[in-house]
Amino acid sequence: MTRSPRLVGPGFYWQDFSAGDRYRTLARTITEADIIAFVGVTGMTEVLFTDQTFGQGVAARGRVAPAALTYTLIEGIQCQTLIQATGLALLEVDKKVLAPVTAGDTVHAIVEVLEVRQTSKGNRAVVTTRNDIVNQNGETVITYTAKRLIAGR
């Protein structure tokens, strides 16, 4: 008897989330190439990101990464893992940048589910999470709350 292959990779459905659940994402080291590519594709050619000597007054450790780069890398990790094929929409983000991130820093996120609210339309829910982006030294560099529309089974 031939069995169908099992699908690997889908994220959590809204029924898999409960308030108080916590997850730790995989980590990602931000490289000089990441910063240059992100600045180039977005047009964020602010001297803070393009002139390494200018950024030394802010973060003497190296080239400063745009906070948007750090945030979107963590969002990418969540899309690839936690909400792959189940995330329907990012509805709202409230973000606070707490510290600079520079080339060579490694970041991950601690994701805490704050609320799961099933919608009245269809098999879906709004899942609210707090996402703390933490660097290799254990410092929270960005914190944000996200509301997402998540599919159900």
Backbone as ProteinMPNN parsed JSONL, in Angstrom:
{"seq_chain_A": "MTRSPRLVGPGFYWQDFSAGDRYRTLARTITEADIIAFVGVTGMTEVLFTDQTFGQGVAARGRVAPAALTYTLIEGIQCQTLIQATGLALLEVDKKVLAPVTAGDTVHAIVEVLEVRQTSKGNRAVVTTRNDIVNQNGETVITYTAKRLIAGR", "coords_chain_A": {"N_chain_A": [[0.84, -1.185, 0.0], [0.63, 2.175, -0.908], [1.462, 5.064, 0.729], [0.339, 8.404, 1.087], [2.533, 11.209, 0.978], [3.409, 13.003, 3.932], [2.642, 16.371, 4.614], [5.029, 18.806, 5.2], [5.984, 21.673, 7.062], [3.753, 23.532, 7.374], [2.417, 26.223, 9.339], [1.097, 27.129, 12.599], [-2.368, 26.71, 13.256], [-5.15, 28.842, 14.186], [-6.408, 27.587, 16.298], [-4.379, 26.335, 17.601], [-3.109, 28.149, 19.167], [-2.888, 29.713, 22.367], [-3.644, 32.123, 24.853], [-0.86, 33.279, 26.641], [0.909, 31.358, 25.741], [4.3, 30.811, 24.773], [6.998, 31.332, 22.513], [10.197, 30.735, 21.061], [12.022, 32.084, 18.493], [14.112, 30.962, 15.737], [17.509, 32.075, 15.422], [19.172, 34.884, 13.811], [21.942, 36.192, 12.211], [22.789, 39.471, 11.514], [24.111, 40.818, 8.664], [26.675, 42.798, 7.051], [26.166, 42.819, 4.32], [23.39, 42.333, 4.33], [22.424, 44.749, 5.358], [23.313, 46.647, 3.431], [21.967, 45.697, 1.125], [19.257, 45.909, 1.951], [18.998, 48.673, 2.476], [19.501, 49.599, -0.091], [17.401, 48.463, -1.666], [15.132, 49.538, -0.469], [15.533, 52.237, -0.557], [16.351, 53.629, 1.624], [18.496, 55.585, 2.162], [19.742, 56.952, 4.242], [22.296, 58.698, 5.984], [23.088, 57.563, 8.369], [22.924, 54.862, 7.886], [24.492, 54.48, 5.658], [27.004, 55.661, 5.894], [29.582, 54.659, 7.603], [31.256, 55.949, 9.463], [29.692, 58.016, 10.402], [27.725, 56.751, 11.933], [29.133, 55.968, 14.184], [28.844, 57.558, 16.421], [26.438, 56.775, 17.416], [26.401, 53.963, 17.618], [29.176, 52.425, 18.319], [30.077, 49.993, 17.498], [29.859, 49.224, 14.832], [28.416, 49.197, 11.467], [25.217, 50.586, 11.468], [22.085, 48.969, 11.517], [18.99, 49.427, 9.826], [16.06, 49.731, 11.811], [13.784, 48.725, 10.681], [14.778, 46.696, 9.054], [15.71, 44.786, 10.92], [13.31, 44.151, 12.243], [11.787, 43.127, 10.057], [13.287, 40.889, 9.317], [12.848, 39.199, 11.502], [10.079, 38.95, 11.257], [10.067, 37.544, 8.857], [11.227, 35.105, 9.657], [9.18, 34.215, 11.333], [7.131, 33.96, 9.448], [8.114, 31.846, 7.94], [7.984, 29.764, 9.711], [6.198, 29.787, 12.174], [3.724, 30.766, 11.151], [3.453, 29.81, 8.574], [1.654, 29.339, 5.667], [-0.687, 29.537, 7.116], [-1.045, 32.057, 8.087], [-3.02, 34.76, 7.354], [-3.269, 37.543, 7.186], [-1.454, 40.448, 8.164], [-2.551, 42.562, 10.475], [-2.161, 44.724, 12.232], [0.443, 46.63, 13.748], [2.335, 47.602, 16.514], [5.118, 49.204, 17.384], [8.231, 49.482, 19.147], [11.418, 50.801, 19.26], [14.281, 49.982, 20.987], [17.063, 49.791, 21.221], [20.121, 50.131, 19.283], [20.928, 48.038, 16.453], [23.61, 46.4, 14.972], [25.791, 45.516, 12.207], [26.772, 42.18, 12.371], [25.523, 41.602, 14.74], [23.425, 39.198, 16.35], [20.139, 38.156, 16.268], [17.061, 37.099, 17.789], [13.627, 36.194, 18.442], [11.344, 36.416, 21.154], [8.21, 35.266, 21.378], [5.082, 35.978, 22.557], [1.818, 34.901, 23.075], [-0.886, 36.974, 23.363], [-3.634, 37.258, 23.03], [-6.38, 35.454, 21.649], [-8.838, 35.688, 19.362], [-11.641, 34.534, 18.008], [-13.115, 35.113, 14.839], [-16.3, 36.289, 13.609], [-16.828, 35.611, 11.068], [-16.287, 33.016, 9.045], [-13.736, 30.41, 9.407], [-11.542, 31.485, 11.197], [-9.256, 33.543, 13.117], [-8.293, 36.392, 15.092], [-5.118, 36.787, 16.167], [-3.19, 37.999, 18.715], [0.048, 39.012, 19.426], [2.914, 39.553, 21.501], [6.093, 40.561, 20.654], [9.34, 40.223, 21.349], [12.375, 41.295, 20.326], [15.538, 40.078, 20.639], [19.006, 40.516, 21.267], [22.335, 39.038, 20.864], [23.431, 39.447, 23.338], [21.428, 39.219, 25.118], [19.846, 41.444, 25.337], [16.868, 43.274, 24.885], [16.057, 44.633, 21.87], [14.121, 45.563, 20.134], [10.658, 45.85, 20.584], [7.442, 44.675, 19.875], [3.929, 44.668, 19.26], [1.763, 42.55, 17.564], [-1.071, 42.083, 15.506], [-2.662, 39.491, 13.94], [-4.418, 37.888, 11.281], [-5.388, 34.653, 11.386], [-5.659, 31.466, 9.906], [-8.011, 28.747, 10.367], [-8.441, 25.227, 11.128]], "CA_chain_A": [[0.0, 0.0, 0.0], [1.385, 3.414, -1.001], [0.919, 6.123, 1.567], [0.601, 9.773, 0.633], [3.53, 11.86, 1.822], [2.912, 14.003, 4.883], [3.042, 17.745, 4.333], [5.857, 19.428, 6.228], [6.165, 23.104, 6.936], [2.697, 24.487, 7.712], [2.459, 26.82, 10.67], [0.015, 26.837, 13.537], [-3.711, 27.248, 13.039], [-5.52, 29.651, 15.336], [-6.787, 26.706, 17.404], [-3.151, 25.888, 18.27], [-2.61, 29.235, 20.011], [-3.611, 30.072, 23.592], [-3.03, 33.239, 25.572], [0.181, 32.832, 27.558], [1.903, 30.544, 25.03], [5.537, 31.533, 24.425], [7.828, 30.665, 21.522], [11.476, 31.378, 20.745], [12.335, 31.854, 17.082], [15.499, 30.75, 15.378], [18.293, 33.312, 15.419], [19.697, 35.333, 12.521], [23.001, 37.197, 12.296], [22.618, 40.533, 10.53], [25.403, 41.043, 8.022], [26.919, 44.03, 6.295], [25.454, 42.648, 3.043], [21.958, 42.515, 4.6], [22.159, 46.181, 5.528], [23.491, 47.309, 2.137], [20.876, 45.279, 0.234], [17.995, 46.465, 2.445], [19.043, 50.122, 2.237], [19.401, 49.808, -1.533], [16.09, 48.106, -2.218], [14.085, 50.388, 0.109], [15.84, 53.65, -0.75], [16.632, 54.247, 2.932], [19.9, 55.975, 2.059], [20.091, 57.833, 5.367], [23.728, 58.57, 6.262], [23.258, 56.659, 9.511], [23.052, 53.501, 7.372], [25.417, 54.403, 4.526], [28.31, 56.2, 6.256], [29.935, 53.961, 8.835], [31.846, 56.865, 10.431], [28.599, 58.798, 10.985], [27.043, 55.917, 12.917], [29.948, 55.672, 15.357], [28.328, 58.286, 17.572], [25.255, 56.059, 17.892], [26.804, 52.602, 17.974], [30.569, 52.34, 17.903], [30.425, 48.618, 17.142], [29.837, 48.972, 13.393], [27.349, 49.805, 10.667], [23.888, 50.476, 12.074], [21.031, 48.381, 10.682], [17.679, 50.038, 10.025], [15.171, 48.943, 12.669], [12.855, 48.028, 9.789], [15.449, 45.469, 8.616], [15.697, 43.837, 12.034], [11.913, 43.738, 12.427], [11.307, 42.296, 8.95], [13.958, 39.588, 9.377], [12.11, 38.396, 12.491], [8.792, 38.624, 10.631], [10.346, 36.487, 7.885], [11.398, 33.839, 10.383], [7.845, 33.772, 11.779], [6.387, 33.512, 8.26], [8.654, 30.555, 7.514], [7.816, 28.728, 10.728], [5.019, 29.86, 13.034], [2.465, 31.035, 10.44], [3.57, 29.395, 7.169], [0.416, 28.853, 5.037], [-1.859, 29.763, 7.972], [-1.191, 33.493, 8.28], [-3.834, 35.344, 6.283], [-3.02, 38.982, 7.069], [-0.914, 41.213, 9.282], [-3.568, 43.601, 10.593], [-1.744, 45.89, 13.007], [1.727, 46.516, 14.441], [2.722, 48.709, 17.389], [6.532, 48.854, 17.545], [9.103, 50.397, 19.879], [12.834, 50.49, 19.1], [14.901, 50.237, 22.284], [18.532, 49.864, 21.12], [20.578, 49.904, 17.914], [21.452, 46.753, 15.999], [24.668, 46.658, 14.0], [26.29, 44.353, 11.471], [27.407, 41.21, 13.259], [24.615, 41.231, 15.832], [22.552, 38.052, 16.109], [18.868, 38.418, 16.943], [15.952, 36.149, 17.76], [12.467, 36.8, 19.099], [10.48, 35.705, 22.089], [6.85, 35.576, 20.954], [4.081, 35.595, 23.564], [0.44, 35.084, 22.629], [-1.643, 37.784, 24.315], [-5.085, 37.072, 22.868], [-6.896, 34.746, 20.478], [-10.247, 36.061, 19.253], [-12.25, 33.974, 16.802], [-13.971, 36.063, 14.133], [-17.656, 35.801, 13.346], [-16.901, 35.257, 9.657], [-15.358, 31.966, 8.625], [-12.92, 29.694, 10.37], [-10.324, 32.261, 11.377], [-9.212, 34.303, 14.367], [-7.267, 37.412, 15.253], [-4.171, 36.38, 17.204], [-2.344, 39.119, 19.109], [1.279, 38.571, 20.077], [3.997, 40.48, 21.845], [7.31, 40.028, 20.049], [10.535, 40.893, 21.847], [13.569, 40.938, 19.558], [16.628, 40.038, 21.603], [20.306, 40.322, 20.623], [23.201, 37.988, 21.397], [23.771, 39.763, 24.73], [20.227, 39.106, 25.937], [19.183, 42.746, 25.42], [15.739, 43.477, 23.987], [16.379, 45.779, 21.018], [12.843, 46.029, 19.59], [9.49, 45.136, 21.067], [6.257, 45.07, 19.12], [2.708, 43.88, 19.346], [1.209, 42.319, 16.224], [-2.37, 41.413, 15.358], [-2.674, 38.759, 12.672], [-5.558, 37.037, 10.97], [-4.836, 33.305, 11.244], [-6.636, 30.47, 9.438], [-8.322, 27.6, 11.222], [-8.426, 23.902, 10.465]], "C_chain_A": [[0.888, 1.252, 0.0], [0.697, 4.477, -0.168], [1.245, 7.482, 0.968], [1.651, 10.399, 1.54], [2.873, 12.879, 2.742], [3.459, 15.371, 4.501], [3.881, 18.277, 5.492], [5.89, 20.928, 5.995], [5.023, 24.011, 7.32], [2.817, 24.974, 9.153], [1.263, 26.415, 11.503], [-1.291, 27.433, 13.04], [-4.116, 28.004, 14.298], [-5.891, 28.787, 16.531], [-5.566, 26.202, 18.183], [-2.577, 26.933, 19.212], [-3.507, 29.418, 21.23], [-2.885, 31.234, 24.245], [-2.049, 32.675, 26.593], [1.222, 31.929, 26.919], [3.11, 31.409, 24.698], [6.361, 30.673, 23.485], [9.124, 31.452, 21.378], [11.779, 31.053, 19.291], [13.786, 31.421, 16.926], [16.203, 32.103, 15.348], [18.803, 33.618, 14.012], [20.754, 36.388, 12.784], [22.812, 38.199, 11.165], [23.993, 40.888, 9.977], [25.466, 42.417, 7.374], [26.143, 43.975, 4.97], [23.946, 42.822, 3.219], [21.61, 43.998, 4.648], [22.25, 46.903, 4.191], [22.333, 46.964, 1.191], [19.553, 45.908, 0.653], [17.918, 47.963, 2.174], [18.87, 50.405, 0.75], [18.015, 49.546, -2.084], [14.978, 49.007, -1.679], [14.305, 51.868, -0.156], [16.115, 54.374, 0.551], [18.105, 54.648, 2.999], [20.28, 57.051, 3.067], [21.559, 57.619, 5.701], [24.006, 57.661, 7.457], [23.507, 55.226, 9.039], [24.113, 53.369, 6.279], [26.832, 54.884, 4.836], [28.694, 55.619, 7.613], [30.544, 54.893, 9.878], [30.777, 57.723, 11.105], [27.925, 58.021, 12.112], [27.837, 55.637, 14.17], [29.492, 56.432, 16.591], [27.119, 57.592, 18.188], [25.621, 54.676, 18.408], [28.203, 52.373, 17.444], [30.962, 50.954, 17.412], [30.437, 48.36, 15.646], [28.673, 49.642, 12.711], [25.986, 49.526, 11.3], [22.907, 49.907, 11.058], [19.737, 49.154, 10.893], [16.809, 49.13, 10.904], [14.179, 48.152, 11.817], [13.463, 46.722, 9.271], [15.371, 44.406, 9.713], [14.292, 43.277, 12.232], [11.465, 42.799, 11.308], [12.034, 40.959, 8.879], [13.237, 38.665, 10.366], [10.732, 38.026, 11.949], [8.97, 37.503, 9.606], [10.516, 35.137, 8.539], [10.041, 33.319, 10.845], [7.006, 33.29, 10.595], [6.844, 32.124, 7.823], [8.32, 29.421, 8.48], [6.444, 28.78, 11.395], [3.713, 30.014, 12.264], [2.536, 30.685, 8.958], [2.266, 28.762, 6.696], [-0.824, 28.989, 5.919], [-2.083, 31.244, 8.25], [-1.922, 34.1, 7.09], [-3.572, 36.83, 6.086], [-2.363, 39.502, 8.336], [-1.795, 42.447, 9.386], [-3.061, 44.878, 11.265], [-0.416, 45.597, 13.678], [1.936, 47.776, 15.264], [4.137, 48.399, 17.857], [7.284, 49.931, 18.315], [10.544, 49.919, 19.732], [13.551, 50.921, 20.377], [16.414, 50.412, 22.217], [18.949, 49.605, 19.679], [21.039, 48.466, 17.7], [22.485, 47.076, 14.929], [25.071, 45.37, 13.301], [27.059, 43.458, 12.432], [26.549, 40.826, 14.438], [23.745, 40.053, 15.4], [21.289, 38.257, 16.929], [17.926, 37.222, 16.812], [14.782, 36.834, 18.439], [11.855, 35.834, 20.093], [9.071, 36.196, 21.769], [5.902, 35.073, 22.042], [2.692, 35.892, 23.022], [-0.314, 35.827, 23.731], [-3.137, 37.5, 24.253], [-5.371, 36.299, 21.587], [-8.398, 35.031, 20.443], [-10.805, 35.549, 17.931], [-13.158, 35.019, 16.165], [-15.343, 35.444, 13.907], [-17.811, 35.31, 11.911], [-15.853, 34.198, 9.327], [-14.557, 31.355, 9.756], [-11.565, 30.376, 10.499], [-10.4, 33.023, 12.692], [-8.141, 35.372, 14.271], [-6.411, 36.981, 16.442], [-3.236, 37.554, 17.46], [-1.136, 38.586, 19.862], [2.147, 39.76, 20.462], [5.271, 39.808, 21.37], [8.498, 40.838, 20.544], [11.731, 40.391, 21.052], [14.769, 41.147, 20.473], [17.945, 39.797, 20.865], [21.124, 39.253, 21.35], [23.612, 38.231, 22.845], [22.569, 39.672, 25.664], [19.469, 40.409, 26.09], [18.014, 42.797, 24.439], [16.001, 44.752, 23.198], [15.135, 46.379, 20.367], [11.759, 45.203, 20.261], [8.292, 45.607, 20.26], [5.112, 44.105, 19.375], [2.155, 43.761, 17.928], [-0.144, 41.63, 16.331], [-2.401, 40.794, 13.983], [-3.973, 38.011, 12.533], [-4.979, 35.668, 10.628], [-5.955, 32.342, 10.856], [-6.851, 29.395, 10.494], [-8.256, 26.312, 10.422], [-9.651, 23.704, 9.616]], "O_chain_A": [[1.796, 1.368, 0.823], [-0.491, 4.753, -0.336], [2.322, 7.673, 0.404], [1.659, 10.145, 2.744], [1.9, 13.534, 2.368], [4.619, 15.494, 4.109], [3.463, 18.195, 6.648], [5.83, 21.39, 4.855], [5.27, 25.188, 7.581], [3.251, 24.249, 10.049], [0.521, 25.494, 11.164], [-1.313, 28.525, 12.472], [-3.506, 27.834, 15.354], [-5.709, 29.211, 17.672], [-5.706, 25.699, 19.298], [-1.657, 26.639, 19.975], [-4.729, 29.295, 21.14], [-1.658, 31.318, 24.197], [-2.356, 31.725, 27.313], [2.303, 31.742, 27.477], [2.97, 32.59, 24.38], [6.423, 29.452, 23.63], [9.15, 32.671, 21.55], [11.793, 29.886, 18.9], [14.58, 31.504, 17.863], [15.557, 33.147, 15.258], [18.861, 32.744, 13.146], [20.504, 37.364, 13.491], [22.688, 37.819, 10.0], [24.916, 41.214, 10.724], [24.455, 43.091, 7.181], [25.54, 44.965, 4.555], [23.288, 43.395, 2.351], [20.627, 44.44, 4.053], [21.364, 47.687, 3.849], [21.784, 47.848, 0.534], [18.803, 46.391, -0.196], [16.897, 48.464, 1.702], [18.171, 51.345, 0.373], [17.507, 50.328, -2.888], [13.979, 49.219, -2.366], [13.385, 52.672, -0.003], [16.115, 55.605, 0.587], [18.866, 54.109, 3.803], [21.059, 57.953, 2.759], [22.029, 56.481, 5.704], [25.074, 57.053, 7.53], [24.212, 54.464, 9.7], [24.583, 52.265, 6.004], [27.766, 54.546, 4.109], [28.181, 56.047, 8.647], [30.371, 54.656, 11.073], [30.941, 58.116, 12.26], [27.592, 58.601, 13.145], [27.283, 55.118, 15.14], [29.738, 55.98, 17.71], [26.814, 57.805, 19.362], [25.204, 54.271, 19.494], [28.391, 52.153, 16.247], [32.087, 50.767, 16.949], [30.989, 47.346, 15.219], [28.024, 50.526, 13.269], [25.652, 48.386, 11.621], [22.896, 50.305, 9.893], [19.414, 49.506, 12.027], [16.825, 47.909, 10.753], [13.78, 47.046, 12.184], [12.742, 45.745, 9.071], [15.005, 43.26, 9.45], [14.114, 42.067, 12.372], [10.829, 41.78, 11.578], [11.45, 39.976, 8.421], [13.044, 37.482, 10.085], [10.267, 36.906, 12.16], [8.123, 36.616, 9.5], [10.01, 34.132, 8.04], [9.775, 32.119, 10.762], [6.255, 32.323, 10.72], [6.027, 31.316, 7.38], [8.37, 28.249, 8.106], [5.62, 27.89, 11.185], [2.693, 29.458, 12.671], [1.755, 31.212, 8.164], [1.82, 27.762, 7.259], [-1.913, 28.592, 5.504], [-3.189, 31.647, 8.609], [-1.483, 33.963, 5.949], [-3.64, 37.332, 4.964], [-2.674, 39.055, 9.44], [-1.792, 43.289, 8.488], [-3.48, 45.98, 10.911], [-0.164, 44.477, 14.121], [1.739, 48.887, 14.772], [4.352, 47.461, 18.625], [7.021, 51.124, 18.165], [10.856, 48.769, 20.041], [13.447, 52.072, 20.8], [16.994, 51.1, 23.057], [18.23, 48.943, 18.931], [21.475, 47.781, 18.626], [22.254, 47.934, 14.076], [24.734, 44.274, 13.748], [27.892, 43.928, 13.207], [26.819, 39.815, 15.085], [23.378, 39.932, 14.231], [21.353, 38.501, 18.134], [17.994, 36.45, 15.856], [14.928, 37.941, 18.959], [11.851, 34.618, 19.901], [8.777, 37.386, 21.874], [5.919, 33.895, 22.401], [2.421, 37.002, 22.564], [-0.375, 35.376, 24.875], [-3.825, 37.498, 25.274], [-4.691, 36.47, 20.575], [-9.134, 34.67, 21.361], [-10.479, 36.071, 16.865], [-13.884, 35.726, 16.863], [-15.517, 34.229, 14.003], [-18.806, 34.667, 11.574], [-14.656, 34.482, 9.337], [-14.694, 31.743, 10.916], [-10.563, 29.894, 9.969], [-11.464, 33.135, 13.302], [-7.208, 35.272, 13.475], [-6.9, 36.831, 17.562], [-2.572, 38.045, 16.547], [-1.27, 37.811, 20.809], [2.113, 40.818, 19.833], [5.505, 38.631, 21.646], [8.643, 42.01, 20.196], [12.063, 39.207, 21.096], [14.988, 42.235, 21.007], [18.004, 38.977, 19.949], [20.663, 38.648, 22.318], [24.093, 37.314, 23.51], [22.664, 40.0, 26.846], [18.537, 40.485, 26.891], [18.161, 42.401, 23.282], [16.151, 45.827, 23.779], [15.102, 47.576, 20.081], [11.923, 44.003, 20.479], [8.145, 46.8, 19.994], [5.298, 42.922, 19.659], [2.087, 44.744, 17.19], [-0.337, 40.72, 17.137], [-2.194, 41.474, 12.978], [-4.561, 37.556, 13.514], [-4.181, 35.536, 9.701], [-7.056, 32.396, 11.405], [-6.019, 29.164, 11.371], [-8.044, 26.315, 9.209], [-9.804, 22.655, 8.989]]}, "name": "protein", "num_of_chains": 1, "seq": "MTRSPRLVGPGFYWQDFSAGDRYRTLARTITEADIIAFVGVTGMTEVLFTDQTFGQGVAARGRVAPAALTYTLIEGIQCQTLIQATGLALLEVDKKVLAPVTAGDTVHAIVEVLEVRQTSKGNRAVVTTRNDIVNQNGETVITYTAKRLIAGR"}
